[in-house]
Amino acid sequence: MNRVIIGLGVGFLLAAVFAVLWYGAYVENGLLRKQVEDLNKQLEVKSAELQRTTQQLVNIQSQLIDAQTQLSQTRRQLAELERQLIDAQTQLSQTRRQLAELERRRAELLAQLEQLNATYQRLRSKVYAGRDLVQQAKALLGRITLKAPRVDDTWTFIRTYNYAYRPLRSGYFYPLELSLYSYQTVEVQTSELLYIAFFTPDQYERWHRGYDGTPLTQGRGYVKFTPPRNETYVLVIYNDLGRDVGEFQVTIRYLETWRYYDVAPLRPTGPYVVGSLGTPSRDFFRLFAIYNYWLENRHKLAEEVRRQLGDVRGDVRAFSPQLQLDTQILYALSLAALLKDAGFDVSFSAIGVSLKDPFEPSSIIPQVRFYSTINPNATFNRMFQQIPKGWMSVTWTSREAPVGYEFYVIINTYNVVEVVDRWLDTITPFNIIYSDGVTLLP
């Protein structure tokens, strides 16, 4: 019994202990569960915060990557800006140097402009001085009267050549081969009365060898010869005076009769020249003929001009304070007077011949104006080359007129003194300062 009671007591005690333990466990389990729930809640909160933080970190990392990309771009842009800055600085330096160079060139150009302006003013004064010289020459021309030869469609052109020969001993001779045409006539004159003869080559050889060579013509001091045909002939100048002669002069003159035709002839009888329709070619022929006449008679004509102008108060300066009656001026005036009398439109060009001041007008040369329906350059040049007018130097120019062309021929009479009178091989160069009717006044 006691054992039962003890057993029950132990059972109740165990039950009570179990109940206490269970309750305690229950309470503790509730507390733990609550703690776990709190921890879960905290964990959830922390997880959410962690997710937000992670997302922020991702965003920050993305921003960092973007920032790094932008930084790289900014660095590249900065490098590019630095390069551009260097280029700009280089360009600025170049621009400054160019600006300095431009300033230097500007100063040079201004100096050159001043020099050009001064030169222009000097040349302008020279041109006006040339015009004044031409006006004075035209005034003198109005007081000169010379009679020009009548020139139709035929003219005998003469070319005269003067030679200085060395002394010739008695019994000696000079031979000279000449190629001649049958339409030519040759006149030979010597300052000493020497024997002159023309031979054919075979007859010359006989004469030279001491045989009876027969001359075609002969004379003493002068001979005139017309070749029977186109051939080479031998001119002999022989000293048969019985004494030696010193240096002497020989003059050879060629005469050729030329004809002018408007159209080519069917049966020409001698040398001729053909004009061109629409050009003043007949007047060109007349110009060459009168010039040839003047060239052969220039000394006599120049002296006549000097005489006529000297009749007025005995001094030409009464009419022209600048023009001095030297040979060149007299030549220009005498040729112009002949051409004027022949009906040509004559004036003058002022020229400068001084080496120290080549643009200072110091002399004049004549010029002739023509009118033409078509440009006559080619026709004039062809006739100029064909006709044997003697030494003649010209400059010509043409320009359009309201109807047709104006054609100017400027004749170089200035150098006739050197080439023809003095037999020199060189001429004096000159500048045409003012040409009446051609030069436009500045």
Residue pairs with C-beta under 8 A, 6 or more apart in sequence:
120 442
122 359
123 359
123 442
124 442
126 352
126 359
126 360
126 361
126 433
127 433
127 434
127 439
127 441
127 442
128 441
129 350
129 360
129 361
129 433
130 350
130 361
130 433
130 434
130 439
131 350
131 434
131 436
131 439
131 441
132 322
133 322
133 323
133 348
133 350
133 361
133 364
133 434
134 347
134 348
134 349
134 350
134 364
134 434
134 436
136 319
136 320
136 321
136 322
136 323
137 320
137 323
137 329
137 332
137 333
137 336
137 348
137 364
138 347
138 348
138 436
139 319
139 320
140 309
140 316
140 319
140 320
140 323
140 333
141 333
141 336
141 337
141 340
141 346
141 348
143 308
143 309
143 312
143 319
144 305
144 308
144 309
144 333
144 334
144 337
145 308
145 337
145 341
146 301
146 304
146 305
146 334
146 337
146 338
146 341
147 341
148 290
148 293
148 338
148 339
148 341
148 342
149 289
149 290
149 293
151 285
151 286
151 289
151 290
151 342
153 259
153 260
153 261
153 282
153 285
154 257
154 258
154 259
154 260
155 257
155 258
155 285
155 288
155 289
155 292
156 255
156 256
156 257
156 258
157 255
157 256
157 257
157 258
157 288
157 289
157 292
157 387
157 388
157 389
157 390
158 253
158 254
158 255
158 292
158 296
158 390
159 253
159 254
159 388
159 389
159 390
160 251
160 252
160 253
160 254
160 296
160 390
161 251
161 252
161 253
161 254
162 249
162 250
162 251
162 423
163 249
163 250
163 251
163 252
164 247
164 248
164 249
164 423
165 174
165 237
165 247
165 248
165 249
165 250
166 247
167 244
167 245
167 246
167 247
167 248
168 174
168 194
168 237
168 239
168 244
168 245
168 248
169 239
169 244
170 239
170 240
170 241
170 242
170 243
170 244
171 239
171 240
172 238
172 239
173 195
173 236
173 237
173 238
173 239
174 236
174 237
175 204
175 208
175 234
175 235
175 236
176 234
176 235
176 236
176 237
177 201
177 232
177 233
177 234
177 235
178 186
178 232
178 233
178 234
178 235
179 231
179 232
180 186
180 227
180 230
180 231
180 232
180 233
181 227
181 230
181 256
182 226
182 227
182 228
182 229
182 230
183 256
183 257
183 270
183 271
184 226
184 227
184 254
184 255
184 256
185 224
185 225
185 226
185 254
185 255
185 256
186 198
186 224
186 225
186 226
186 227
186 252
186 253
186 254
186 255
187 222
187 223
187 224
187 225
187 251
187 252
187 253
187 255
188 196
188 222
188 223
188 225
188 235
188 237
188 250
188 251
188 252
188 253
189 221
189 222
189 250
189 251
189 253
190 196
190 221
190 222
190 237
190 248
190 249
190 250
190 251
191 248
191 249
191 250
192 221
192 239
192 241
192 245
192 248
193 220
193 221
193 241
194 220
194 221
194 237
194 238
194 239
194 240
194 241
194 245
194 248
195 218
195 219
195 220
195 236
195 237
195 238
195 239
195 240
196 218
196 219
196 220
196 221
196 222
196 223
196 235
196 236
196 237
196 238
197 215
197 216
197 217
197 218
197 219
197 223
197 235
197 236
197 238
198 215
198 216
198 217
198 218
198 223
198 225
198 233
198 234
198 235
198 236
199 207
199 213
199 214
199 215
199 216
199 233
199 234
199 236
200 216
200 231
200 233
200 234
201 232
201 233
201 234
203 213
203 214
203 215
203 216
204 213
204 234
204 236
205 213
206 212
206 213
206 214
207 213
207 215
207 236
215 236
216 225
216 228
216 233
217 223
217 224
217 225
225 233
227 233
237 250
239 245
254 388
256 271
256 388
257 270
257 271
258 270
258 271
258 272
258 273
258 387
258 388
259 265
259 268
259 270
259 271
259 272
259 273
260 272
260 273
260 274
260 275
260 281
260 282
260 285
261 272
261 273
261 274
261 275
262 274
262 275
262 277
262 281
262 282
263 274
264 274
265 272
273 285
273 383
273 386
273 387
275 281
275 282
275 284
275 285
275 379
275 383
276 374
276 376
276 378
276 379
278 372
278 373
278 374
279 372
279 373
279 374
279 376
279 379
279 380
280 370
280 371
280 372
280 376
280 407
281 376
281 379
281 380
281 383
283 344
283 370
284 370
284 376
284 379
284 380
284 383
284 384
285 383
285 387
286 342
287 339
287 344
287 368
287 409
288 383
288 384
288 387
288 389
288 392
289 389
290 338
290 339
290 342
291 335
291 389
291 390
291 392
291 411
292 389
292 390
293 338
294 301
294 334
294 335
294 338
295 389
295 390
295 391
295 392
295 416
295 420
296 390
298 331
298 334
298 335
298 416
298 420
301 334
301 335
301 337
301 338
302 327
302 330
302 331
302 334
303 330
304 334
305 330
305 333
305 334
305 337
306 325
306 330
309 316
309 319
309 325
309 333
310 316
310 325
312 318
312 319
316 323
316 324
316 325
317 324
323 329
323 364
326 363
327 417
327 421
328 363
328 413
328 414
328 417
329 363
329 364
331 413
331 414
331 416
331 417
332 348
332 363
332 364
332 365
332 366
332 413
332 414
335 366
335 411
335 413
336 346
336 347
336 348
336 366
339 346
339 366
339 368
340 346
344 368
345 368
345 369
345 370
346 366
346 367
346 368
347 366
347 367
347 369
347 436
347 437
348 364
348 365
348 366
348 367
348 436
349 364
349 365
349 366
349 367
349 410
349 432
349 433
349 434
349 435
349 436
349 438
350 361
350 363
350 364
350 432
350 433
350 434
350 435
351 361
351 362
351 363
351 364
351 365
351 414
351 430
351 431
351 432
351 433
352 358
352 359
352 360
352 361
352 362
352 430
352 431
352 433
353 362
353 363
353 414
353 428
353 429
353 430
354 360
354 362
358 430
358 431
359 431
359 433
360 433
361 433
361 434
363 414
363 430
365 410
365 411
365 412
365 413
365 414
366 410
366 411
366 413
367 408
367 409
367 410
367 411
367 435
367 436
367 438
368 408
368 409
368 411
369 406
369 407
369 408
369 437
370 376
370 406
370 407
370 408
370 409
371 401
371 404
371 405
371 406
371 407
372 398
372 404
372 405
372 407
373 404
373 405
374 404
374 405
375 398
375 405
376 398
376 405
376 407
377 396
377 398
377 407
380 396
380 407
380 409
384 392
384 394
390 420
391 416
391 419
391 420
392 411
392 412
393 411
393 412
393 415
393 427
394 409
394 410
394 411
394 412
395 409
395 410
395 412
395 432
396 407
396 408
396 409
396 410
397 407
397 408
397 410
397 438
398 405
398 406
398 407
398 408
399 405
399 406
399 438
400 406
406 437
408 435
408 437
408 438
410 432
410 435
414 428
414 430
415 427
415 428
418 424
418 426
418 427
418 428
419 427
